Amino acid sequence: MNITVNEELKAYIDPLTPDEHDALERSLLAEGCRDALVLWGDVLVDGHNRYGICQKHGLPFQTVQNTHFKSMEDVHLWMIDQHLGRRSVSDFQRGVLALRKREILAERRASLLAASSQANPSTDAPETTADTPAAAVPGLPDTERLSSRQDIAKAARLSSSQVVLIEKIQKQAASELVAAIKSGAISINAAAAVASLPEEEQKAAAMAGKEELKQAAKRVREARRKPREEVALPPATDAATEAASDLDELSQLRQRVAELSAENAALRSQLAALQAPTTAHSVPW
């Protein structure tokens, strides 16, 4: 049987860790290769690790053709869906796969829209916004809808906030930091914080190990928290100063009122003293 191993397909999904590969090898040696390898013509699509182990030990295996593939895009999407459904795939890996699926579907959707516009130049093409349903694109099945972050989160069995963090890691993280995430040395949340550091600092933290990665994430969070606290202090200080100023002004006003009241009382006394003789002489004897 002629089986072609496409290196691009083999590397499309993250490889097994050494421990996972050893466990698979022990299982195949003990129980044989029970699951058939999936082919597209003579190209191996699923089962690269099993194929390699079977070749190494001369173990028999079965193959099955997937006749639904029409393009390499179909193969990629099928591979992604297969791994999204596996429990052994980490949260980070599922997020990366779901985001990769979104890119493929977006490219396919753009191609179909362009083809539709060329075929019907007089027909206005639907807007290509993220909110446009995939079903509105001719030739794109309703099942292939992955336009929003909520769709991606659902496909990857993650929260929308986790998807945001994984997107940030993909854009900013050094390869050493990504490797640390995949090995379990750092969480997605902490890795997203470390990813905001310059690349050299990320590499240094990743090379130093789990504890240093944890401390680096802590430093980033504290640095973010400090400016917020400093920004929050001036309004509080201004409010206190304003309140003290208001109290001082009120005290001055009260003192002034008291002074005016005293002056008023003195004037009344003087007026009464001046009026007293006049009143006496006016009385008839």
Stockholm file with secondary structure:
# STOCKHOLM 1.0

chainA/1-285         MNITVNEELKAYIDPLTPDEHDALERSLLAEGCRDALVLWGDVLVDGHNRYGICQKHGLPFQTVQNTHFKSMEDVHLWMIDQHLGRRSVSDFQRGVLALRKREILAERRASLLAASSQANPSTDAPETTADTPAAAVPGLPDTERLSSRQDIAKAARLSSSQVVLIEKIQKQAASELVAAIKSGAISINAAAAVASLPEEEQKAAAMAGKEELKQAAKRVREARRKPREEVALPPATDAATEAASDLDELSQLRQRVAELSAENAALRSQLAALQAPTTAHSVPW
#=GR chainA/1-285 SS CCCBCCHHHHTTSCCCCHHHHHHHHHHHHHHCCCSCEEEETTEEEECHHHHHHHHHHTCCCCEEECTTCCSHHHHHHHHHHHHHTCTTSCHHHHHHHHHHHHHHHHHHHHHHHHHHHHHCTTSCCCCCCTTSCGGGSTTCCTTCCCCSHHHHHHHHTCCHHHHHHHHHHHHHCCHHHHHHHHHTSSCHHHHHHHTTSCHHHHHHHHHHCHHHHHHHHHHHHHHHHHHHHHHHHHHHHHHHHHHHHHHHHHHHHHHHHHHHHHHHHHHHHHHHHHHHHHHHHTSCC
#=GC SS_cons         CCCBCCHHHHTTSCCCCHHHHHHHHHHHHHHCCCSCEEEETTEEEECHHHHHHHHHHTCCCCEEECTTCCSHHHHHHHHHHHHHTCTTSCHHHHHHHHHHHHHHHHHHHHHHHHHHHHHCTTSCCCCCCTTSCGGGSTTCCTTCCCCSHHHHHHHHTCCHHHHHHHHHHHHHCCHHHHHHHHHTSSCHHHHHHHTTSCHHHHHHHHHHCHHHHHHHHHHHHHHHHHHHHHHHHHHHHHHHHHHHHHHHHHHHHHHHHHHHHHHHHHHHHHHHHHHHHHHHHTSCC
//
